[in-house]
Amino acid sequence: MFDPERQKQERKDLAEALRDLRRASGLSGERLATRCAMSQSKISRIECGKILPSISDVQRILTALGVADDAAKPFLDLARVANVHYRSVRALAEKGLWRGQDELAALVDSSSLVRYFVPAVPSGMLQTRDYATAILTPVIRGRPARNVERAVDARIRRQRAIYDHSREFVFVMTEQTARWRRANAAIMAAQCHHMADLTELPNVTIAMIPNTAEINCGPLNSFTVYDERFVLVELFSGSVMLRDPRDVSYHINILNHFLDRALRGTRAANLLRRIANEF
C-alpha cells in the first residue's frame, strides 16, 4: 500500500545507513542492543530492513552510538521520510479505486481497534450503497475517472468487518456530516437511518458532535487510527500514512477531544433520526 516499491527503498536506505554507522563505531550488534535497551534480534532486523524502526527507535540507536545532534539530523530525517507515506488519488486511480477499498479492508482486518474522525462525510464503513455511489462518482474537474460500480461493491464488501464483534470501531462525526446534502433527500434520509441503526451494534460507537457544541479546535480533515500503529490522513489529493508514535498519539488526542464533546448511543441515534425525518 502507498507505493510499496518506494517504501521498500526508503526502508533499505535507512537500514544501510544505520548498519554502516554502527560498524564505523566499532560496536557489535549485541553491544549496541545492550546500550539502547533493545533486543539483538530487533537491531538485526532493523539493519536488514525487515522491520521499519520508529523515529524514537532511531533516536535511541543514535544516542547509544554517541552521535552528536548535528550529525544525527540526516539519520532522523531519513527515518521521518521512511515513516511517512503519501499516495496520490491519481496513483490509486491507475491501479483501480476498488483495490484501494480492498487495501483499507486489509488494514481493518489487521486491527482490533479502529477509530475514525470524519468531519464532512460519513466513513465508507457506514455508507449505504446509494450514498456510496453518490460519493464515489467524480464531479470535480481533474478528478481521475473510476469504475464507480466496482468501487462501490468493494466498499460495501469491506463493511462486513463492522459486524465482527471481536473488533471495536469508533466513529466521531460532526452533525454537518449527516446534514451536508451529497445526494437526494431520500438517499440522505436512508443514510441517516442506517447510521442510527448501527449505533445498536455492541462493538460500534457512533459519536455525533452537535452544531450547538462549543468547539475550540477546527476539524481540518478526516483521519483513521489503526490500533496505535499508524494513522491514515485523508487529503483532497490523496492520503498520508503516519507511523511516528508521536503523530499517532497526537491524532488520538485530537479524536478524543472531539469525542468528549459528542453525543453517543441513544442520543446520537436520536439526532440522526431527527435529521433523517427532516430530509
N, C-alpha and C positions, 0 to 999 in steps of 0.2 A: 504494500500500500504506500502511496505517496512516493512514487519514483523509486522503486526498490534498488535499482542499479546505482543511483546517486547515493542513497543511504548506505549501501554496501561499501562504496568507495570512501565515503566520509568516515565510516567506522574503521576501515582499513588504515586510512591516513592517521587517525588518532591512535590506533593500536601501535602502528610502527613508530610514531613519534615518542610514545611513552616507553616502548621497549628500548629504543635507541638511547633515550635519556637515562634509563636505569643502567644499561650496560656501560654508558660513559661514566656513570658514578662509581662503577666497580662493585655494586651490590648484587647479590643473587636475588632471585625472585622470592626465596624463602625469607631472606633478611628484610627485604622491602615489606613483605606481608606482615612481618612482626612489628616493624616500625609504624605502619599505618593501620594496625589492628584489623587487617583483612586476612582471609584465608589464602594460602599459597595457591590453591586451585582457582580462586577468583582472580588473582593477579595474572595467572597464566591465561585464563580465558579472556581477560581484557587485552592482554598483549597479543593474543592470537586473533583478536577481532570476533570472538564467539559471542561475547556479550558487550553491550554498549554501557560504558560507565557513566554515571550521572556527573554533573559538574562538581558536586560535593566530593564524589569519589576521586575525581582528578585532582581536586584541591588537596585532598589528604595525601595522595601519592606525591604531589609536588612538594608539599611540606615535609614529608618523610625523606625526600631526596635532598632537602635543603636548598631548593630552587628559590632564588630571590624573586620578589614581587614583579620587578620589571621583566625578568626572564620568563616568569610564569605566564605572563599575559598571552603570548601566542598559543600556548597549550590550552589555556582556558577558553580562548576564542574558538579554537578548533573543537573543543568539547561542546560549546554552545551551538555551533553550527550543526554538529552531529546530532544534537538533542532537539533541534527544531526542524520540522519538515513542512514544506509548502507544496500543495498540489493545486494547480490552476484548474478552473472549471473546463477550460479547453482541453487540457490533458485528459481529464475524466471523460469528456465527450468523445474524444478519439477512441478510447477503449470501450465506451458504451456506458451510459449512465446506470444501467441495471447492474453492471459489475460493481459500481460504487455502492449500490444498495447491498449487494452480497458481501462486500468488504465490511460495511457497517454491521451487518448481521454477525459476521465473524468476530468483530470486536466485542459485541454484546455477549456472544457465546463464551468468550474467554474471561468474562467479568461476572462477579457476584453482586456488585452494586453499581448501578449506572444512574448518574444524576444529570438532568437536563435543565438548562436555563434558556428559555425561549421567549423573548420579549415581543415578538412581532407575528410569528406564525407557529401554530401548534406543531410539535415534533412529528416527524414522519411516523413514529411509533404509535401515534394517536389518531392518525388521519383516516377518514373514510375513503373508500375508493373514488367517489365522485370528487371529494375535496382534493385528494392527491392528484387526480387528473388535472384539475384546475391549476394547482400549484406548479406542477411539473411541465405544463405547456408553456413554451417560451413566448414572452410578449415584449421583451426589451430588445431593441436592435443591437446586434452584435453578440447576443446570447447564442451559443452554439446549438445547432439542430440536434434533436434527440428522438429516439424511439420511445414516445411517451407511454404507449400501451405496455411495452416490455418493462419500462422503468417502474410503472405503477404496479405491475404484477410482482416485481421484485420487492417493492416497498411493502405491499400487503403481506407477502410471504415472510418477511423478516419480523413482522408484528407478532408472529406466533410465540416468540420468546417472552412476551409480556404475560403469557398465561402459564409460564414455567414458574411455579411458586418457590423454587429454590433460588431465584434471583429477585433482587429488590430494585425497584425503579422509583425515582423521584423526579417529578416534572414541576418546575416552577415557571409560571406564566403570568403575564400581565392580563388584566381584564381586556385590554385592547387587542390582545392576541385572538380572543374569541369574537370581538366586535368588528375587527377590520374585515370588510366585506371583500373577500377574494373570489367569491363565486355568487351565484344567485341565492335568493333568500331561502329557498327550500334546502339547498345544499348546506348553507350556513347553519340553519336550524338543526339539520340532521347531524352535522359535525359537533355542535354543542351538546346535543342529547347523547351522542356517542361518548364524548369525554366525561359527561356526568355519570354515565353507566360504568365507566372504567374506574371511577373512584371507589366502587364497591369491591374491587379486587384486593385481597388481603396483602399482596406484595407490592401494591402500587399506591404512591402518594401523589395526588394532583393538587397543587397549591396555586391558588389564584390571587394575585395582588390586585385588590380593588382600586378603581380610579380615585377613591376617597382616601387611600392610604397616604401617609406622609413619607415621601421617598427623597432622601438626600444624596442618592447615588444614581447616576444616569445609567439606564440599561442599554449599553452600547451595542452589544452583539450577542448572538446565540453561541452557546458552547456546551459541550458534553464532557463530563468527567467519568472515566472508566476506573472503578475502584479508586486507588490513589496512585495509579501507574502513569497516566498521562491525561491530557485534556485536548479535545479537538475543538478548535475555534472556527466558526463559520464566517466567511467574508463574502462580499458580492462576487469577487473574482475567483474564489476557491476556498481552500481550507488549510489551516495551520495546525500541526500537531506539536504540542509542547511536552517534553519529558522531564524537564528540570523539576525536581521535587518542590522547589520554591514557587515555581509557576503553578504547579498543580495545587499546592496548598493555598495560594492566593486566590485561585479561581473557586476553590471550595469555600473560602471565606466570603467571596462575593455572593455565591449562591445562597449561603446560609444567611447573609444579610437580608436578602430579599425574601427568603423563606420565613424569617421571623416576622415579616410584615404581611404575610399572605393568609388567605382563608384556606382551610383544609377540610377534608372529609365532607360531611353533610353540608357545611356552609359553602364550600367550593361547588359542590353539586347543585345546590340551590341557586347559586349565582349563574352557573352555566345554563340551567333550565330556564331561568328568568330571561336570559339573553336569547335563548332559543325561541321562547314564546314571543319575544319582540320581533324576531325575524318572521 
